[in-house]
Amino acid sequence: MFSQLVEKLPVGICVVNQDYEIQFLNDFFLDRMSSHWRAKYKGNQLADIFPEQVKFLKRRIKSVFVLQHPSFSYWEQRPHVFPFKSSRPITGEEMQMFQNMEIVPLTASDGERLACLILQDVTAQASYFIAQQDFSSALKREHEEQLALIKKLDTAQSQLIQAEKMASTGQLAAGIAHEINNPIGFVSANLDTLKQYSFHLIQLCDALADKLQTGSGELADFANETLNSFHYELLKEDMAPLVDESTEGLSRVRDIVENLKQFALEKSGGWQLVNIHETAEQLIQLISAQYKTPVYKVQCEPENLQIFCDPGGMKQALTNIVMNAAQSIDTKGFVKIDIKAGAQWVKIKIIDSGSGISQDNLKKVFDPFFTTKPEGMGQGLGLSVAYTAIERHKGKISASSNPGRGTVFEIIVPLHAAEQQSAAC
């Protein structure tokens, strides 16, 4: 009865001696073996019946005989010890059996030392565990994708806010420039009038002085004392240059305001032809008014080159890069915008002789929120916004730098792009 029970157990039982000869196999093993071995397995070598598994099995069985201690093999370590199939209870689908194996030492009634292999089919548990792992991995991937999407949305929102700020600032600057033009006109007109008045006043004073000095001695002395006490000769000599210098300074203010007005506000929205040479010149004049240390230069071949672009995005990209270039120069140096046109593409280089960027930071300059500036000096969006703007133009932007010697930003955009024209319509 006991032997019948062992034969029908839902686990595999295999008994071998110290010579690795099989002494007993229950139905769990026999049902899964070829008919060739079912009747004559007893006394055959383990290597004859299970040649592919024998190396692993012998190592484990030997340790049991030597140590007289059980040995375990779990499916996570070695999923398929024996090449058996397992049938799913509902679907009947067959798959490779996942197995846990335990080898325990035995002693026969005649004192012979034996090893008993107990094999358990854990396919259902293993399949469930693997499915759970796959599900967890999928959830993790989905979570990471969601985090990446949230980060991308945050970046896009920040860039949109920055772009809106730039657009609003541009409109505000254009409005302020228009308002400043009115008092500039008044002051300019008044300076012209003042120049005429000062000319006539000096002529009047000269005539009176000449008349008084040719009169009696008392009047002549009074005239000389009065003219000397008010430093008339100095006033006469200095008044005209002072008015001229003020007129020249006012003219420079008018030019800056006009450049700001032209640069900040476009005549019409959307994609359009833009004089990139003129835009670069206006940008340099505006930035040089704030950052006076560098020497600025614009070179464009051919002159007055026009490209089809989104004016706001292109100006924003150039402004952010040129501003960074100007800020990188502490004492002496230069900032150059070099524009060259090819048959289909326009290459714009912004070159500076500033402090440069380290190779580690150079890899991250276009990342949103990355900045090397002190806290409060920048949000780290300038170059990220520039990168996005150039991408919208189907262009490319790259940076190279030599720390301590300067940086080069290179922008390549299409001269005229059919898909951009269609997008503009």
Secondary structure, 3 states (H helix, E strand, C coil): CHHHHHHHCCCEEEEEECCCEEEEECHHHHCCCCHHHHCCCCCCEHHHHCCCCHHHHHHHHHHHHHHCCCEEECCCCCCCCCCCEEECCCCCCEEECCEEEEEEEEECCCCCEEEEEEEEECHHHHHHHHHHHHHHHHHHHHHHHHHHHHHHHHHHHHHHHHHHHHHHHHHHHHHHHHHHHHHHHHHHHHHHHHHHHHHHHHHHHHHHHHHHHCCCHHHHHHHHHHHHHCCHHHHHHHHHHHHHHHHHHHHHHHHHHHHHHHHHCCCCCCCEEEEHHHHHHHHHHHHHHHCCCCEEEEEEECCCCEEEECHHHHHHHHHHHHHHHHHCCCCCCEEEEEEEECCCEEEEEEEECCCCCCHHHHCCCCCCCCCCCCCCCCCCCHHHHHHHHHHHCCCEEEEEEECCCEEEEEEEEECCCHHHHHHHC
